[in-house]
């Protein structure tokens, strides 16, 4: 069996080029070092050193030396990480759905520490279905997931609604009921400038309705683009609610599946799709942004945890969940 000591012998001998010096460096006598080297060569099936006139690496040994050094470094890092985790004590393992914008995700993850919790925070980003499974099994302590979701006995906090934007190719018609680019709608549906919100009887080339061609007021026929969405399996119930809301205006909805919002943004920039996002910073050249207001398409989020698991990293998961909810709510209000 290949051991760390075998790798230490290999690296020490390659660098010292002397059996006695290498043995002293490793902390053993020369006979065990020679035996260990022979054993390593037998395990690898290659001759690592020439021994006739001193000690020099063979061609095979020179090729394998960087791998041995990386393996030793990885083992050292593993020990250091284990020691650090033991010394640091409690860890709060938090999962975040990928739809949560990065700045808001950072605020959510930092919320317990800012409130005085001394636990180390570790975060993972994964689809809602994966996060629910990890919370149920104890691999995560809490998670921010899309709503609605089938919880299978998990506890959940209140639903937080994040506003969203519709990203469309530049020059496309304004979707029905939305405001102008980067102008949030007020409660009356008007833009912040006080003027009337742009609207129309049909969604144009950038409209979120998708599907069939539509005739604009001037008689021109424009093509509605599909809506870029993540795979349904990541959050089935939330996906279906989103698509059903789009279809609530009586139009057939077409979607195109993308791996993430960056891929969706690329399609928008190429004029091949529209995208609904909660990330207020997501944009690209020749891409227009409009608030999604009619129909409203908020990103629905909630915090989940497993009330049945004992020995968790924190005594009151509901209290920690409320801290995360407060951070989400503050982000939604900005």
N, C-alpha and C positions, 0 to 999 in steps of 0.2 A: 504494500500500500504506500502510495506517495504521501510523504509527510512534510510538515513545515521544516523540520530539521534537514531533510534532503535538499530542499531549496536553499536553505541557509548555507549549507556546505558548498553547493554549486556556485552561488554568488560570491561567497568569501574566497573560494579558490580562484575564481575568474578574476577577481580584483587584486588579490594578493600575489597570485602566480607563484605560490610557495606553500607546500603542504604544512610545514611547521607554523608559519604565520597564520594560515587559514584556520588551523586547528585551535590556535590560541585565541583567535578572534571569535570563533564559534563557542569556545569554552569546553573543548574536549581534547583528548590526546590524538596523536596522529593516526594510530591504527584504526580507531572507530571512524575517523574522518575518511580514511581510504576505503573502509568497508561500506560506509554510507554512499560514497561516490560510485562504487561498483554497483551497489544496489540500485541507485538512481539510473545509471546507464542501462541496467538490465530492464528496469521498468519502462524507460523511454524507447528502448531498442536502438539507441544510437551511442556512438562514442563522443563524449563531450570534450575531452582533453587529449592532447598529445603529451606524452610523458618521457620521450626519449632524451631530449635536450632541454631540461627544465619543464615547466608546466605552461602549456599554451592552449587556448581554445581551438577546437576544430571548427570547420565551417558550420557544422550542425550545432555545435555549442554556442557559437556566436549568434546564430539565428534564434536559439531558445533562451538565451540570457535575458533579453528584455521581457519575455513572458514570465520568467521566474521572478524578476524584480517586481513586476506588476502584481503577481500573486502574493508576494510577501507584503507589499504595500497594502493590498486589499485586506489581508489578514490582520495587519496592524490597525487599520482603520476599523475593522470589525471589533477588535478588542477595545479600542478607545471609545467607540460608540456605546458598547455595552457598559463600560465603566461609567461613562457620562450619564447614560440613562439611569443607572443604579443610583448615582449621586444626585441626580436632579429630582428624583421622586415622581410625583404625580404627573401624568400626561393626559391632556384632553384631546381626544381624537375626533376631529370634526370633518364631515363630508359636505361638499358644496356641489350643487347642480351646475353644469357648465353654462347654463343660461344666466347665472348671476354675474353681473358685470364685475370686472376685476377690482375696481376701487371699492365697490360696495362689499365684495367678498373679503377684502382686507379689513374693512371696518368691522364686519361681522366676526371674523376670526379673532380680532384684537379686543372685542368687547369684554370678555371675561377678565382679561388681564388689566384692562383699563379700569375695571370695577374692583380691582384688588385681589383677584384670584391669582395665586402664585404658581398654578399649574403650567407646564410647558404645553404649548399649542402645536399640534401637528394637523395638517389639512391635506385632504385628497379631493380631487375633482373627478366626478364620475356621473354617469347618467342616473336619473332618479331611481330606476328599477334596481340598479346595482347598489345604490346607497341604502335603499330600504332593506335589501338583503344583508348588507354589512352591519346595519344597526341591529337587525333582528338576531344576528349571530354573535354580536358582541365585538366585531372587528372595529366598529366605530361607536362612539358614545352618543353623538348627536349628528344630525344631518339637516341641511336646508334643501328641501325637495320641491318639485313642482306639484301644484294642486290642480285638480283632484288626483288622488292616488289611492290604490287599495292598500290599507295599512296593515292588515293581518295582525291586529292586536297591539300595534305600536301606539304610543301616546303621541299626540300632536297638539301644537299650539294654534293660535289664531292664524287666519289666512291674511297675508300681507299682499297688497296689490301694487306692483310697480308699473309706472306708465311706460308705454312703448312708443317707438318711432317706426314709420314705414320708410324703408330705403328703396328708392326707385331710380332707374336710369335718368340721367339729366335730360330735360326736355320732354319727358313723358307727361301725360295729363295728370292733374291732381286727382287722387282717389276721392270718391264721393264722401263728403262729410269731414274730410281732413282739413287741417289748416295749412298755411304756406310753409315753406321750408324752415325748419328749426324754430317755428313759432308755436308754443304750447297753446292749446285752446282753453278758454275760460268756460265757466259753467253754462254760458249761453251759446257756446259753439263758435264764438267770434275769436279772432286772433288777438294777441296782446296789443297790437297797434290800434284796436278799436274798430277796424273795418270789418266787413262781413267775411265770414269764412268762405274759402273757395269750395265750390261743390258742383256737382253735375248729376244728371240722371243716370249716367253709366260710368263705370270706372274705365279710365283710358289705358294706355300702354303700360303705365306703371301702377294700375289699380290692383288692389289686393283680391278682387273677386276672381281673377283667373278665368280660364275657359274660353268661351267663344269670342269671335270678333264683335266689336261694338261700333256703332255709328255715332260719331260726335255731332255736335249741333251744326257744324259747318258742312256736314255730309261726308267727311272723310272717314274711311274705315281704318281703325287702328286695332292692333292685336293686344289683347290682354295677356300679360305674362304670368307664368306659374309662380306660386309662392314657394320660396326655399324653406324647407323644414328639416329638422333632424329626424332620424329614423323613429317610426312610431313605437317600436319596441322599447325605446328608452324611457318613455312615459306615456303609455297607451291612453289612459283616461284624459290626461291633460292635452295630448295631441288631438284626440277626438273632439274635445270641447273647443279647441282653437279652430279646427276645420269647420265644425258645426256653426260656430259664430260667424265665420266668413261667409258661410252659405245661407245665413239667416236673411239675406236680402233677396233670396230667390234665384241666385245665380249658381251655376255649377262651378265647383272649385277644382282647380288643377294644382298639384304640388310637385316639386322636384326635391328629392332627398339629398341632403348635403351632410358632410361629416361634422361640420361646425360652422360658426358664424363667419369665420374668415373665408371659408369656401363659399358660403352664401353671398358674402360681399363681393367676391370675385365675379360671381354670376351677375350680380346687379351691375357692376362696373362694365361688364361685357354686354349689357343690354339683354340678358337672357332670363332674368327672374327679378322678383321683388322680395324683400326680406323685412320681417318684423322683428325688432330687437329692443331690449331694455337698456342696451348700452348706449348712453348719450354721446359717447366719444367715437363710436364706430362710424367711419365714413371713408370715402376715397374720392379721387378726382372724378368728375362727371357723374357723381351720385348725389341725389337730392334726398333730404330728410324731411318728413312730415309727421306730426303727432298723429297717432292712431286714435280717432275719436268717434267715428261712426262707421261701423260699430266699434265700441271700445274693445281693445285687445290687450288688457293688462297681463303682465306676467304674474301669475298667482303662485306664491311661495308660502311654505310653512315649515316650522322646525319639528322634527320627529325624534323620539328616543324610545328605548325599550324599558318600560317600567318593571318588567319581570326579572331583569338581570341584576344579580347582587354583586357586591364588590366592585362597583363602578369606580371610575377615577374621581368621582365627585359625589357628594352626599345628597344633593338636591338637584336632580337633572331638570326639574321644572323651573327652578329659579335660574339656572344657567340658560335654559331655553328662552326665558323672558328677556335676558340680556341680549341674546341674539335677535329676538323679535324687535326689541327697541332699536337696535342698529339697523335692521331692515326697514322699520317704519320711518326712521330718520332719513334713510336714503330715498324712500318713496316720496317723502315730503319735499325733498330738495328740488 
